[in-house]
Amino acid sequence: MSHFQSLFLFNKSKDTFFRPLGSGLSIAIPILLSFFLKDIQVASLGVMGSFAYLSFQRRSVLYNVQAICVHGILLFLSFSLGLYAASISWAIPLIISVISFTAFILTKMYQIPKPSYSFIIMLFATGITLPETHHVVQTSYYLLFGIVGAIISGLLVSFIERLPLKTSVNPHERLSFKDKYYVTIYEFPDLFIKAINFSTILFLTAYISYLLRDYSGQWILISASSVLAG
């Protein structure tokens, strides 16, 4: 088969119709609530909380609830940290490099599927682009509308697809933190080199965006984090 012919081959997706439908529903919930509550922030910020739904997997109901909740909490914390870091711009390169380095290693250790840390880094980068505020928690709580919508969508799609309530834990999940670390280092001996490279790029990008902060330089960081995390 030639390379040209291979371009027209299609792999059948393992996802069903209901998974992308659930993604749309998780976004629709904060938008509808914004209409009824007459608060545009519920839609503009709540939609970012609905990104928690992207951790949905065709495993079990319990797994999806736990994964969406954990992902949602991390999105909330990352966005809040980004809002706080906006008031101490000089620390942004250091903070985002620490987040990216830690996230890179932990996602490998716990074998977290995509989107893994992608939206966590993106929400931190988004948080620092917003106007400085002293009401960090009050602003971040809008994400909860989207996170709740993601949980509702995850439960609904799980029941529609008739996923089991819970499944057996795989051998890797049974390992202790220390054992996960040793297994990961054995499988990816260059793990720390890649993590340092990843975090260094974001550090330099964040520093450049800080120097160009008067010219909307923050979008350089958002673009870089989106591409690298993807």
C-alpha positions as CSV (number, residue, x, y, z in Angstrom):
1,M,0.0,0.0,0.0
2,S,1.4,3.4,-1.0
3,H,1.6,6.4,1.3
4,F,-1.1,8.1,-0.7
5,Q,-3.5,5.2,-0.3
6,S,-2.9,5.1,3.5
7,L,-4.2,8.7,3.7
8,F,-7.7,7.4,2.9
9,L,-7.7,4.7,5.6
10,F,-10.0,5.3,8.6
11,N,-9.8,3.8,12.0
12,K,-13.1,3.1,13.7
13,S,-13.4,5.2,16.8
14,K,-13.9,3.3,20.1
15,D,-16.1,6.2,21.4
16,T,-19.8,6.0,21.1
17,F,-22.2,8.7,20.1
18,F,-23.1,9.5,23.7
19,R,-19.6,10.5,24.9
20,P,-19.4,13.7,22.7
21,L,-23.1,14.3,23.5
22,G,-22.2,14.3,27.2
23,S,-19.4,16.8,26.5
24,G,-22.0,19.1,24.9
25,L,-24.4,18.7,27.8
26,S,-21.7,19.5,30.4
27,I,-21.1,22.8,28.5
28,A,-24.8,23.5,28.0
29,I,-25.6,23.3,31.8
30,P,-23.6,26.4,32.9
31,I,-24.8,28.3,29.8
32,L,-28.4,27.6,30.7
33,L,-27.8,28.4,34.3
34,S,-26.2,31.7,33.3
35,F,-29.5,32.5,31.4
36,F,-31.7,31.8,34.4
37,L,-29.4,33.4,37.0
38,K,-28.8,36.4,34.7
39,D,-25.1,36.2,35.4
40,I,-22.8,36.0,32.3
41,Q,-19.9,34.9,34.5
42,V,-21.6,31.6,35.1
43,A,-21.3,30.9,31.3
44,S,-17.9,32.5,30.6
45,L,-16.1,30.9,33.5
46,G,-18.4,27.9,34.2
47,V,-17.7,26.5,30.8
48,M,-14.0,26.1,31.7
49,G,-15.1,23.9,34.7
50,S,-17.0,21.6,32.3
51,F,-13.6,20.6,30.9
52,A,-13.5,18.2,33.9
53,Y,-15.8,15.9,31.8
54,L,-12.9,15.2,29.4
55,S,-11.5,12.7,32.0
56,F,-14.5,10.4,31.3
57,Q,-13.5,6.9,30.4
58,R,-15.6,3.8,29.4
59,R,-14.6,1.9,32.6
60,S,-17.2,2.2,35.3
61,V,-19.6,4.7,37.0
62,L,-17.5,5.0,40.1
63,Y,-14.3,5.6,38.1
64,N,-15.9,8.4,36.1
65,V,-17.3,10.2,39.1
66,Q,-13.9,10.0,40.9
67,A,-12.0,11.0,37.7
68,I,-14.3,14.0,37.0
69,C,-14.2,15.2,40.6
70,V,-10.4,15.0,40.9
71,H,-10.0,16.7,37.5
72,G,-12.5,19.4,38.5
73,I,-10.7,20.0,41.8
74,L,-7.3,20.4,40.1
75,L,-8.8,22.7,37.5
76,F,-10.3,24.8,40.3
77,L,-7.0,25.0,42.2
78,S,-5.0,25.7,39.1
79,F,-7.3,28.5,38.0
80,S,-7.3,30.0,41.5
81,L,-3.5,29.9,41.6
82,G,-3.4,31.6,38.2
83,L,-5.7,34.4,39.5
84,Y,-3.5,34.8,42.6
85,A,-0.3,34.8,40.5
86,A,-1.6,37.7,38.4
87,S,-0.8,39.9,41.3
88,I,2.8,38.7,41.6
89,S,3.7,38.6,37.9
90,W,7.4,38.0,38.5
91,A,6.7,34.6,40.1
92,I,4.6,33.3,37.2
93,P,7.5,31.6,35.3
94,L,8.6,29.8,38.4
95,I,5.0,28.7,39.4
96,I,4.1,27.4,35.9
97,S,7.4,25.5,35.6
98,V,6.8,23.8,39.0
99,I,3.2,22.9,38.0
100,S,4.3,21.5,34.6
101,F,7.2,19.5,36.0
102,T,5.1,18.0,38.7
103,A,2.1,17.3,36.4
104,F,4.4,15.6,33.8
105,I,5.8,13.2,36.3
106,L,2.6,12.4,38.1
107,T,0.6,11.7,35.0
108,K,3.3,9.1,33.9
109,M,3.4,7.5,37.3
110,Y,-0.4,7.1,37.6
111,Q,-0.8,6.4,33.9
112,I,-3.5,9.1,33.6
113,P,-5.0,9.1,30.1
114,K,-5.4,12.1,28.0
115,P,-6.1,15.0,28.4
116,S,-4.1,14.4,31.6
117,Y,-2.6,17.8,32.6
118,S,-3.5,19.7,29.4
119,F,-6.4,21.8,30.8
120,I,-4.8,22.2,34.2
121,I,-1.9,24.1,32.7
122,M,-4.3,26.0,30.3
123,L,-6.5,27.1,33.2
124,F,-3.5,28.5,35.1
125,A,-2.5,30.4,32.0
126,T,-6.0,31.6,31.6
127,G,-6.2,32.7,35.2
128,I,-3.2,35.0,34.9
129,T,-4.8,36.8,31.8
130,L,-7.8,38.0,33.8
131,P,-7.8,41.4,35.5
132,E,-6.2,41.3,39.0
133,T,-8.7,40.6,41.7
134,H,-8.7,40.3,45.5
135,H,-11.7,37.9,45.3
136,V,-9.9,34.9,44.0
137,V,-12.2,32.3,45.6
138,Q,-15.4,34.2,44.6
139,T,-14.2,34.3,41.0
140,S,-13.1,30.6,40.9
141,Y,-16.3,29.3,42.3
142,Y,-18.0,30.0,38.9
143,L,-16.1,26.9,37.7
144,L,-18.1,24.8,40.1
145,F,-21.2,25.2,37.8
146,G,-19.3,23.6,35.0
147,I,-17.8,20.9,37.2
148,V,-21.2,20.0,38.5
149,G,-22.5,19.9,34.9
150,A,-19.6,17.6,34.1
151,I,-20.5,15.2,36.9
152,I,-24.1,15.1,35.9
153,S,-23.1,14.4,32.2
154,G,-20.6,11.7,33.3
155,L,-23.3,9.9,35.4
156,L,-25.9,10.2,32.6
157,V,-23.6,8.9,29.9
158,S,-22.3,6.1,32.2
159,F,-25.8,4.9,32.8
160,I,-26.9,5.2,29.2
161,E,-23.9,3.1,28.1
162,R,-24.7,0.7,30.9
163,L,-21.2,0.8,32.4
164,P,-20.7,-1.3,35.5
165,L,-20.9,0.4,38.9
166,K,-17.3,-0.4,39.5
167,T,-14.6,-2.5,38.0
168,S,-11.6,-4.4,39.4
169,V,-8.5,-2.4,40.1
170,N,-5.7,-3.1,37.6
171,P,-2.3,-4.2,39.0
172,H,-0.6,-0.9,38.5
173,E,-3.2,0.9,40.5
174,R,-2.6,-1.5,43.4
175,L,1.1,-0.4,43.6
176,S,2.2,2.0,46.3
177,F,3.5,5.4,45.4
178,K,7.1,4.2,45.8
179,D,6.6,1.2,43.6
180,K,4.8,3.3,40.9
181,Y,7.8,5.6,40.9
182,Y,10.3,2.7,40.4
183,V,8.1,1.1,37.6
184,T,7.8,4.5,35.8
185,I,11.6,5.1,36.0
186,Y,12.2,1.6,34.6
187,E,9.8,2.1,31.7
188,F,10.8,5.8,31.1
189,P,14.4,6.2,32.1
190,D,14.5,9.7,30.5
191,L,11.4,10.8,32.4
192,F,13.1,13.6,34.3
193,I,15.0,14.9,31.3
194,K,11.7,15.3,29.4
195,A,10.0,16.8,32.4
196,I,12.8,19.4,32.8
197,N,12.7,20.2,29.1
198,F,8.9,20.6,29.2
199,S,9.0,22.9,32.3
200,T,12.0,24.9,31.0
201,I,10.1,25.8,27.8
202,L,7.1,27.0,29.7
203,F,9.4,28.9,32.1
204,L,11.0,30.8,29.2
205,T,7.7,31.3,27.5
206,A,6.2,32.7,30.7
207,Y,9.1,35.0,31.2
208,I,8.8,36.3,27.6
209,S,5.0,36.9,28.2
210,Y,5.9,38.8,31.4
211,L,8.3,41.1,29.5
212,L,5.6,41.7,26.9
213,R,2.8,42.1,29.4
214,D,1.9,45.5,28.1
215,Y,1.3,44.1,24.7
216,S,-1.0,41.2,25.6
217,G,2.0,38.9,26.0
218,Q,0.0,36.5,28.1
219,W,-1.4,34.9,25.0
220,I,2.1,33.7,24.2
221,L,2.0,31.6,27.3
222,I,-1.6,30.3,26.7
223,S,-0.6,29.3,23.1
224,A,2.6,27.6,24.2
225,S,0.9,25.7,27.1
226,S,-1.9,24.6,24.8
227,V,0.5,23.2,22.2
228,L,3.0,21.6,24.6
229,A,0.3,20.1,26.9
230,G,-1.6,18.8,23.8
